Amino acid sequence: MRFQVRALSGGSAIVETEIEAGSEAEARNLALARGLAVLSIRGGDRTRARARFPLLLFNQELLALLRAGIPLAEAVAALAEKENRPGARGILQAMLKALREGRTLSSALEEAPGFPELYVAMIRAAERTSDLDQAVARFIAYQQQVESLRSKLISAAIYPALLLGVGGLVVMFLLGYVVPRFSHIYEDVQGDLPWLSMVLLEWGKFVEAHVWGMTLLFVVVLALAVVVARNQAVWAAIGRRLWFAPMIGERLRVFQLARFYRTLGMLLSGGIPVVTALGMVAGLLSPILRVSLDAAIDRIREGRGFATTMAERGLTTPVALRMLEVGERAGNLGEMLTRSAEFHEEDTAREVEWLTRLFGPLLMLFIGCAIGGIVVLMYLPIFQLAESIQ
């Protein structure tokens, strides 16, 4: 979870930044560790930040202007002039004012809302090496890859969700409307009905007799489900349970490591030192892996090898370990981290697609059996009556 932190920096200037942490207390401790005197903390997330400021679009347009030879201040001024959204225009105008005052772009980004800490750090490192356009291009590639993976996962979940939603509505319609109507037809022949048909028809009578109570209960359950779905603590508890589930826990670990590798690779390619970059991306990992990362940072700070230390702390996979060893020897660790992330993200996307193809037909079969079972139990007495007449 991301928190918006307003604090006093070492120079007694008020700054606003984003910190990713598991709780408000943890965000406060991280801010204090960076030498910030916290004034206020409020919860936030990437979705709200992106809604407030289109970061990817801003970088794409900024890169095009910089590569066209336009100075940074003039490029930001042009972006502010063409911006129609008041919130985004205000951020760009504040950024332009800071640049015209002689301040760096990274310092202007620190005070503006909606800019992740990782992005600000990458821009700060690029300012030292005078390759701002390359840093922006790396961030665009990073964001596009992250969005691509997220789109694949969402697309894979849409079909099962639609099946479950439509199937559930059909079952609820049968049990809440059709079955109660059928229960009147068999009122005089209850003793001759099959046991399962009697149970189903008794359910229909119960629903018809308590229709308003059942409706109220359904609304309450639906409201509770919405509240639970928005509760971060509930999702955190579910996540902790899943980490210890067979097969699922290992896939979650690999998925988090892939995201960790990609972000760390971007920072290292941008010139940020290893230990600093590791501390910045710690919030991307679950608390279980974060403990291992803290221990790894201490060992790396002492001079231990990067790949060996990460492997000892369970922060690698067999494929990633080989790539990290090669990258460490060749001096292109950032590139190898990015390649490791790409390998595991593609592997995760393939597994999700395979599970979707398998789960979709199984879910359809289950829903079809449920609907067919209800219909057969409703019409079974008619079939028996027809046989007795014959």
C-alpha positions as CSV (number, residue, x, y, z in Angstrom):
1,M,0.0,0.0,0.0
2,R,1.2,3.5,-0.8
3,F,1.1,6.4,1.6
4,Q,1.3,10.1,0.9
5,V,3.8,11.6,3.3
6,R,4.2,15.3,4.0
7,A,7.3,16.1,5.9
8,L,10.2,18.5,6.6
9,S,13.5,17.6,4.9
10,G,16.9,18.3,6.2
11,G,16.9,21.8,4.7
12,S,13.7,22.7,6.6
13,A,11.7,22.5,3.3
14,I,8.3,20.9,3.2
15,V,8.2,18.0,0.8
16,E,5.6,15.5,-0.3
17,T,6.5,12.0,-1.3
18,E,5.0,8.6,-1.6
19,I,6.2,5.6,0.4
20,E,5.1,2.0,-0.1
21,A,4.7,0.1,3.1
22,G,2.5,-2.4,4.8
23,S,1.0,0.0,7.4
24,E,1.0,3.6,8.4
25,A,3.5,2.9,11.2
26,E,5.9,1.3,8.8
27,A,5.6,4.2,6.4
28,R,6.4,6.6,9.2
29,N,9.5,4.6,10.2
30,L,10.7,4.6,6.6
31,A,10.3,8.3,6.4
32,L,12.2,8.9,9.6
33,A,15.0,6.6,8.3
34,R,15.4,9.0,5.3
35,G,15.8,11.9,7.6
36,L,12.3,13.3,7.2
37,A,10.3,14.9,10.0
38,V,6.8,13.6,9.3
39,L,4.0,16.2,9.4
40,S,1.1,14.0,8.1
41,I,0.5,10.7,6.4
42,R,-2.5,9.7,4.4
43,G,-3.3,6.5,2.6
44,G,-3.1,6.3,-1.2
45,D,-2.5,3.9,-4.0
46,R,-1.2,3.8,-7.5
47,T,-4.7,3.9,-9.0
48,R,-5.5,7.3,-7.4
49,A,-2.0,8.6,-8.3
50,R,-2.5,7.7,-12.0
51,A,-6.0,9.1,-12.0
52,R,-4.6,12.4,-10.6
53,F,-1.6,12.6,-13.0
54,P,-1.1,10.5,-16.3
55,L,2.5,9.5,-15.5
56,L,3.0,7.2,-18.5
57,L,1.6,9.7,-21.0
58,F,3.6,12.5,-19.5
59,N,6.8,10.5,-19.9
60,Q,6.0,9.5,-23.5
61,E,5.4,13.2,-24.5
62,L,8.4,14.4,-22.5
63,L,10.7,11.9,-24.2
64,A,9.4,12.9,-27.7
65,L,10.1,16.6,-26.9
66,L,13.5,16.0,-25.4
67,R,14.7,13.9,-28.4
68,A,13.5,16.6,-30.7
69,G,16.1,18.9,-29.0
70,I,13.7,21.0,-26.9
71,P,15.2,22.1,-23.5
72,L,13.6,20.6,-20.4
73,A,11.9,23.7,-19.2
74,E,10.4,24.5,-22.6
75,A,9.2,20.9,-22.9
76,V,7.4,21.1,-19.6
77,A,5.9,24.5,-20.5
78,A,4.6,23.0,-23.8
79,L,3.0,20.0,-21.9
80,A,1.4,22.4,-19.4
81,E,-0.1,24.6,-22.2
82,K,-1.7,21.7,-24.0
83,E,-3.0,20.0,-20.8
84,N,-6.8,20.3,-20.3
85,R,-7.2,18.6,-16.9
86,P,-6.9,21.2,-14.1
87,G,-5.2,18.9,-11.7
88,A,-2.5,17.7,-14.1
89,R,-2.0,21.3,-15.4
90,G,-1.4,22.5,-11.9
91,I,1.2,19.9,-11.3
92,L,3.0,20.8,-14.5
93,Q,2.9,24.5,-13.8
94,A,4.4,23.9,-10.4
95,M,7.1,21.8,-11.9
96,L,7.8,24.5,-14.5
97,K,8.0,27.2,-11.8
98,A,10.6,25.1,-9.9
99,L,12.7,24.5,-13.1
100,R,12.7,28.3,-13.9
101,E,13.9,28.9,-10.3
102,G,16.9,26.9,-11.1
103,R,16.0,23.7,-9.3
104,T,16.4,20.2,-10.6
105,L,13.6,18.2,-12.1
106,S,13.9,15.5,-9.3
107,S,13.4,18.1,-6.6
108,A,10.3,19.4,-8.4
109,L,9.0,15.9,-8.7
110,E,9.5,15.3,-5.0
111,E,7.1,18.1,-4.1
112,A,4.5,17.1,-6.6
113,P,1.8,14.5,-5.8
114,G,1.4,11.3,-7.9
115,F,5.1,10.6,-8.7
116,P,6.4,7.3,-7.3
117,E,9.6,7.4,-5.2
118,L,11.2,5.0,-7.6
119,Y,10.6,7.4,-10.5
120,V,12.0,10.4,-8.6
121,A,15.1,8.4,-7.6
122,M,15.7,7.3,-11.2
123,I,15.4,10.9,-12.5
124,R,17.8,12.1,-9.8
125,A,20.4,9.5,-10.8
126,A,19.9,10.5,-14.5
127,E,20.6,14.1,-13.7
128,R,24.0,13.2,-12.3
129,T,24.9,11.3,-15.5
130,S,23.1,13.7,-17.9
131,D,21.1,11.0,-19.6
132,L,17.6,12.1,-18.8
133,D,16.1,11.0,-22.0
134,Q,17.5,7.4,-21.5
135,A,16.1,7.3,-18.0
136,V,12.6,8.4,-19.2
137,A,12.8,5.8,-22.0
138,R,13.7,3.1,-19.4
139,F,10.7,4.1,-17.3
140,I,8.3,4.0,-20.2
141,A,9.5,0.5,-21.1
142,Y,9.1,-0.5,-17.5
143,Q,5.6,0.8,-17.2
144,Q,4.5,-0.7,-20.5
145,Q,5.8,-4.1,-19.5
146,V,4.0,-3.9,-16.1
147,E,0.8,-2.8,-17.7
148,S,1.1,-5.6,-20.3
149,L,1.4,-8.2,-17.6
150,R,-1.5,-6.7,-15.6
151,S,-3.7,-6.6,-18.7
152,K,-3.0,-10.3,-19.4
153,L,-3.9,-11.3,-15.9
154,I,-7.1,-9.2,-16.0
155,S,-8.1,-10.6,-19.4
156,A,-7.5,-14.1,-18.2
157,A,-9.9,-13.5,-15.2
158,I,-12.7,-11.9,-17.1
159,Y,-14.1,-15.1,-18.8
160,P,-14.3,-17.2,-15.5
161,A,-15.8,-14.2,-13.7
162,L,-18.5,-13.8,-16.4
163,L,-19.3,-17.5,-16.3
164,L,-19.6,-17.5,-12.5
165,G,-21.7,-14.3,-12.5
166,V,-24.2,-15.4,-15.2
167,G,-24.4,-19.0,-13.8
168,G,-25.0,-17.7,-10.3
169,L,-27.8,-15.4,-11.5
170,V,-29.5,-18.2,-13.4
171,V,-29.3,-20.5,-10.3
172,M,-30.7,-17.7,-8.1
173,F,-33.5,-17.1,-10.6
174,L,-34.5,-20.8,-10.6
175,L,-34.3,-21.1,-6.8
176,G,-35.9,-17.8,-6.0
177,Y,-38.7,-17.6,-8.7
178,V,-39.2,-20.8,-10.7
179,V,-39.1,-23.3,-7.9
180,P,-41.6,-21.5,-5.7
181,R,-44.1,-21.4,-8.7
182,F,-43.6,-25.2,-9.2
183,S,-44.2,-25.9,-5.5
184,H,-47.9,-25.1,-6.0
185,I,-48.3,-27.7,-8.7
186,Y,-47.3,-30.6,-6.5
187,E,-49.0,-29.6,-3.3
188,D,-51.5,-32.5,-3.5
189,V,-48.9,-35.2,-4.4
190,Q,-46.2,-34.5,-1.9
191,G,-46.2,-38.1,-0.6
192,D,-45.4,-39.5,-4.0
193,L,-42.5,-37.1,-4.8
194,P,-38.9,-38.2,-4.8
195,W,-37.0,-37.1,-1.6
196,L,-34.7,-34.6,-3.4
197,S,-37.7,-33.1,-5.3
198,M,-39.5,-32.7,-2.0
199,V,-36.5,-30.9,-0.5
200,L,-36.3,-28.5,-3.5
201,L,-40.1,-27.8,-3.4
202,E,-40.0,-27.2,0.4
203,W,-37.3,-24.7,-0.3
204,G,-39.6,-23.0,-2.9
205,K,-42.4,-22.7,-0.3
206,F,-40.0,-21.3,2.3
207,V,-38.7,-18.6,-0.2
208,E,-42.3,-17.7,-1.2
209,A,-43.4,-17.4,2.5
210,H,-40.4,-15.2,3.4
211,V,-39.7,-13.4,0.2
212,W,-39.0,-10.0,1.8
213,G,-36.8,-11.5,4.5
214,M,-34.8,-13.4,1.9
215,T,-34.5,-10.2,-0.2
216,L,-33.3,-8.3,2.8
217,L,-30.8,-11.1,3.7
218,F,-29.5,-11.1,0.1
219,V,-28.9,-7.3,0.2
220,V,-27.2,-7.6,3.6
221,V,-24.9,-10.4,2.4
222,L,-24.1,-8.5,-0.8
223,A,-23.3,-5.3,1.2
224,L,-21.1,-7.3,3.6
225,A,-19.3,-8.9,0.6
226,V,-18.5,-5.4,-0.8
227,V,-17.2,-4.2,2.5
228,V,-15.0,-7.3,3.0
229,A,-13.7,-6.9,-0.6
230,R,-12.6,-3.4,0.1
231,N,-11.0,-4.2,3.4
232,Q,-7.2,-4.3,3.0
233,A,-6.7,-6.3,6.2
234,V,-8.9,-9.1,4.9
235,W,-7.0,-9.3,1.6
236,A,-3.7,-9.2,3.6
237,A,-4.9,-12.2,5.7
238,I,-6.0,-14.1,2.6
239,G,-2.6,-13.4,1.0
240,R,-0.8,-14.7,4.1
241,R,-2.9,-17.9,3.9
242,L,-2.2,-18.3,0.2
243,W,1.6,-18.1,0.8
244,F,1.5,-21.4,2.7
245,A,-0.8,-23.1,0.2
246,P,0.7,-25.9,-1.9
247,M,1.7,-24.8,-5.4
248,I,0.0,-21.4,-5.0
249,G,2.5,-20.1,-2.5
250,E,5.4,-20.9,-4.8
251,R,3.7,-19.2,-7.8
252,L,3.1,-16.1,-5.7
253,R,6.7,-16.0,-4.7
254,V,7.9,-16.2,-8.3
255,F,5.4,-13.5,-9.3
256,Q,6.6,-11.1,-6.6
257,L,10.2,-11.9,-7.4
258,A,9.6,-11.1,-11.1
259,R,8.1,-7.7,-10.2
260,F,11.0,-7.1,-7.8
261,Y,13.6,-8.0,-10.5
262,R,12.0,-5.7,-13.1
263,T,11.9,-2.7,-10.8
264,L,15.4,-3.3,-9.4
265,G,16.8,-3.8,-12.9
266,M,15.3,-0.4,-14.0
267,L,16.9,1.4,-11.0
268,L,20.3,-0.2,-11.5
269,S,20.3,0.6,-15.2
270,G,19.5,4.2,-14.2
271,G,22.7,4.4,-12.1
272,I,21.4,3.9,-8.6
273,P,23.7,2.0,-6.2
274,V,22.7,-1.6,-5.4
275,V,22.1,-1.2,-1.7
276,T,20.1,2.0,-2.2
277,A,18.0,0.4,-4.9
278,L,17.3,-2.7,-2.8
279,G,16.0,-0.5,0.0
280,M,13.7,1.4,-2.3
281,V,12.1,-1.7,-3.8
282,A,11.6,-3.5,-0.4
283,G,8.0,-2.5,-0.3
284,L,7.2,-4.5,-3.4
285,L,7.8,-7.8,-1.5
286,S,5.5,-9.5,1.0
287,P,6.5,-9.3,4.7
288,I,7.9,-12.9,4.5
289,L,10.3,-12.0,1.6
290,R,11.0,-8.5,3.0
291,V,12.7,-10.0,6.1
292,S,14.9,-12.0,3.8
293,L,15.7,-8.9,1.8
294,D,16.7,-6.9,4.9
295,A,19.2,-9.6,5.8
296,A,20.5,-9.7,2.2
297,I,21.0,-5.9,2.2
298,D,23.1,-6.2,5.3
299,R,25.3,-8.9,3.7
300,I,25.7,-7.0,0.5
301,R,26.6,-3.9,2.4
302,E,29.4,-6.0,4.0
303,G,30.8,-6.8,0.6
304,R,29.2,-10.2,-0.2
305,G,28.4,-11.1,-3.7
306,F,24.9,-10.1,-5.0
307,A,23.8,-13.3,-6.6
308,T,25.2,-15.6,-3.9
309,T,23.5,-13.5,-1.1
310,M,20.2,-13.4,-2.9
311,A,20.2,-17.1,-3.4
312,E,21.1,-17.8,0.3
313,R,18.1,-15.7,1.4
314,G,15.7,-17.4,-1.0
315,L,15.3,-14.5,-3.3
316,T,16.1,-16.2,-6.5
317,T,14.9,-19.0,-8.7
318,P,17.3,-21.5,-10.5
319,V,17.0,-19.5,-13.8
320,A,17.3,-16.1,-12.1
321,L,20.4,-17.2,-10.2
322,R,22.3,-18.2,-13.3
323,M,21.3,-14.9,-15.0
324,L,22.4,-12.9,-11.9
325,E,25.7,-14.6,-11.7
326,V,26.4,-13.8,-15.4
327,G,25.2,-10.2,-14.9
328,E,27.4,-9.8,-11.9
329,R,30.5,-11.0,-13.7
330,A,29.8,-9.0,-16.8
331,G,28.8,-5.8,-15.0
332,N,25.3,-5.6,-16.5
333,L,23.3,-6.7,-13.5
334,G,20.4,-4.4,-14.3
335,E,20.0,-5.9,-17.7
336,M,20.1,-9.4,-16.4
337,L,17.5,-8.6,-13.7
338,T,15.2,-7.3,-16.4
339,R,15.7,-10.4,-18.5
340,S,14.9,-12.6,-15.4
341,A,11.8,-10.6,-14.9
342,E,10.7,-11.0,-18.5
343,F,11.3,-14.8,-18.3
344,H,9.3,-15.3,-15.2
345,E,6.5,-12.9,-16.3
346,E,6.1,-14.8,-19.5
347,D,6.1,-18.1,-17.6
348,T,3.4,-16.7,-15.3
349,A,1.3,-15.5,-18.2
350,R,1.5,-18.9,-19.8
351,E,0.4,-20.7,-16.7
352,V,-2.5,-18.3,-16.1
353,E,-3.6,-18.8,-19.7
354,W,-3.4,-22.6,-19.3
355,L,-5.4,-22.5,-16.0
356,T,-8.0,-20.2,-17.6
357,R,-8.5,-22.6,-20.5
358,L,-8.9,-25.5,-18.0
359,F,-10.9,-23.7,-15.4
360,G,-13.4,-22.2,-17.9
361,P,-14.8,-25.5,-19.2
362,L,-14.8,-27.0,-15.7
363,L,-16.7,-24.1,-14.3
364,M,-19.1,-24.2,-17.2
365,L,-19.6,-28.0,-16.5
366,F,-20.3,-27.3,-12.8
367,I,-22.8,-24.5,-13.5
368,G,-24.5,-26.7,-16.2
369,C,-24.8,-29.6,-13.7
370,A,-26.3,-27.3,-11.1
371,I,-28.8,-25.8,-13.4
372,G,-29.6,-29.1,-15.0
373,G,-30.0,-30.8,-11.6
374,I,-32.6,-28.2,-10.5
375,V,-34.6,-28.5,-13.7
376,V,-34.6,-32.3,-13.5
377,L,-35.7,-32.3,-9.9
378,M,-38.6,-30.0,-10.8
379,Y,-39.8,-32.1,-13.7
380,L,-39.0,-35.6,-12.2
381,P,-42.5,-35.9,-10.7
382,I,-44.1,-35.2,-14.1
383,F,-41.9,-37.9,-15.7
384,Q,-43.0,-40.4,-12.9
385,L,-46.6,-39.4,-13.4
386,A,-46.4,-40.0,-17.1
387,E,-44.9,-43.5,-16.5
388,S,-47.6,-44.4,-14.1
389,I,-50.3,-43.4,-16.6
390,Q,-48.7,-45.6,-19.2
